[in-house]
């Protein structure tokens, strides 16, 4: 009786398929985690862009005012949609809260605090800066 050692048997093929199936099935739960992490990262990046834009816009408004009495103090709240168009289904909406207050007695100086939050993260992210009036920016 002569054995043929050229090729693989059906048993070897079945073992290879079985091991491949186990490997693929063990990686499946990681897909959900990867999608959630990607979504959180995307929202965080968009929120950071909105936050920075809001801070810079408010700082520019303060820098351009003619006198310290022209600076509006207080808190403003507005909603920002990622697409820029409200009411689009599936669009991420952010709540932006900006507070402008005097900087503890320092002349022509204000503190701008901004917080951006979204569904699923009510605390969101926050940042602040100190803005001053500068004559070169006034128009």
Residue pairs with C-beta under 8 A, 6 or more apart in sequence:
43 92
43 118
43 120
43 121
44 125
46 82
46 92
46 94
47 94
47 116
47 117
47 118
47 124
47 125
48 116
48 125
50 80
50 94
50 96
50 116
51 96
51 114
51 116
51 125
51 126
51 127
52 127
54 96
54 98
54 114
54 116
55 112
55 114
55 127
55 128
55 129
58 98
58 100
58 112
58 114
58 131
59 112
59 129
59 131
60 137
61 71
62 71
62 100
62 110
62 112
62 131
62 132
62 133
63 131
63 132
63 133
63 134
63 137
63 138
64 137
64 138
64 139
65 71
65 133
65 138
66 138
68 107
68 108
68 133
71 100
71 110
71 133
72 100
73 100
73 101
73 102
73 110
74 99
74 100
75 97
75 98
75 99
75 100
76 97
76 98
77 95
77 96
77 97
77 98
78 95
78 96
79 86
79 93
79 94
79 95
79 96
80 93
80 94
80 95
80 96
81 87
81 88
81 91
81 92
81 93
81 94
82 91
82 92
82 93
82 94
83 91
85 91
92 118
92 119
93 118
93 119
94 116
94 117
94 118
94 124
95 116
95 117
95 118
95 124
96 114
96 115
96 116
97 114
97 115
97 116
97 117
98 112
98 113
98 114
99 112
99 113
99 114
100 110
100 111
100 112
100 113
101 110
101 111
101 113
102 109
102 110
102 111
103 109
103 110
103 111
103 130
108 132
108 133
109 130
109 131
109 132
110 130
110 131
110 132
111 128
111 129
111 130
111 131
112 128
112 129
112 130
112 131
113 126
113 127
113 128
114 126
114 127
114 128
115 124
115 125
115 126
116 124
116 125
116 126
117 123
117 124
117 125
118 124
